[in-house]
Amino acid sequence: MFLKDKETGSLIKIENVEALFKPTQQEIEGRDQDGQEEQNTASFKKSQLIFPSGEDLPRCWMDADYTTT
């Protein structure tokens, strides 16, 4: 799955999609897709990522208490 960095606009290839769905996990591992060579894995804050279409990530992926607030 690919997401986009809000600041740079770069596409990020998510290494572990399951971690993306866990609201208690604030950072996920991914690879920046800038350049022609495969980039090293790095940590990205979920709050800095959006879908390539520009939509925010679902709140249930970000907030463990989303049903109570």
DAUR-V984434 format. One record per pair of residues at least 12 apart in sequence whose C-alpha atoms are under 10 Angstrom apart, sorted by sequence separation. I is the first residue (numbers start at 1). J is the second residue. If there is no record, write none. Layout:
BEGIN
I;J  I;J
END
This chain:
BEGIN
1;13  2;14  16;28  17;29  29;41  30;42  31;43  32;44  1;14  2;15  15;28  16;29  17;30  28;41  29;42  30;43  31;44  1;15  14;28  15;29  16;30  28;42  29;43  30;44  1;16  2;17  14;29  15;30  27;42  28;43  29;44  46;61  47;62  1;17  13;29  14;30  15;31  27;43  28;44  29;45  46;62  12;29  13;30  14;31  26;43  27;44  28;45  29;46  12;30  13;31  14;32  26;44  27;45  28;46  1;20  11;30  12;31  13;32  26;45  27;46  11;31  12;32  13;33  25;45  26;46  27;47  11;32  12;33  25;46  26;47  27;48  10;32  11;33  12;34  10;33  11;34  23;46  10;34  9;34  13;39  15;41  20;46  3;30  5;32  14;41  15;42  2;30  4;32  13;41  14;42  1;30  2;31  3;32  4;33  12;41  14;43  2;32  12;42  14;44  2;33  12;44  23;58  26;61  27;62  21;57  23;59  24;60  25;61  26;62  12;49  20;57  21;58  23;60  24;61  25;62  26;63  11;49  12;50  22;60  23;61  24;62  25;63  5;44  10;49  11;50  12;51  21;60  22;61  23;62  24;63  25;64  5;45  8;48  9;49  11;51  12;52  21;61  22;62  23;63  24;64  5;46  6;47  7;48  9;50  11;52  20;61  21;62  22;63  23;64  24;65  5;47  6;48  7;49  10;52  19;61  20;62  22;64  23;65  3;46  5;48  6;49  9;52  23;66  4;48  5;49  6;50  3;48  4;49  5;50  6;51  9;54  3;49  4;50  5;51  6;52  2;49  3;50  4;51  5;52  2;50  3;51  4;52  6;54  2;51  3;52  4;53  5;54  1;51  2;52  3;53  4;54  6;56  3;54  4;55  4;56  3;57
END
